[in-house]
Amino acid sequence: MITGGVLSHIAAMSNQKIYIAWNSVVEEIFGKDHLIIAGDLNNLADLYQRQNKYAEAVGLYKRILEILEKALGPNHANVATVCETMSRLHRKLGQEDEAERLEERARRVRSVH
């Protein structure tokens, strides 16, 4: 008998493969710096967070941040949101200095709005 935990693990692995495959297709169509890519990467980063794969999630959020800065500018509210998310992840990884730096950046961006 397959337990719920096993089914959840299988579903998460399937979702990860789907996100990665879909992202490759979308990158070919729209280019690697399109906002759609940021949204897809965000979905995958959220999945990694649910799996406690914080370092992998941080890597994706760094890429999301690059896309958002390029597409929306460095002072857009979405940039602040990603910085806040990354800050929480860095705290979970025990990287307090980086967490503080990102929190400060998010505050600066939010102060503009």
C-alpha positions, 0 to 999 in steps of 0.5 A: 500500500502507498502511503500519503507521504509517498504520494506527496513525495511522488507528486512533488518530484513530478511537479519539479520535473514539470516546472523545469521542462515547462521553463525550458520551453518558455525560455525558448519562446520568450527569452530567458529574462521574460517575466513569465520565467520569473513566475515559473521559477517562483513556483519551483522555488516555492516547491523547493521551500516546501521540500526544505531545499532552502539553498536551491530555493535561494538560487532560484530567487536570485535569478528571479531577482535579476529578471525583476530588476531588469524588467521592472527596475530595482525599486519595484515592489516585487523586488522588495517581496523577493528580497524579503523571501530570500531574507527568510531563507537565508535565516533558515540557512543560518546566514544572518548577515545576508538576511539582514542585507536583504531585509534592509534592501527590501525596506529601502525599496518599500520606502520609495512606494 
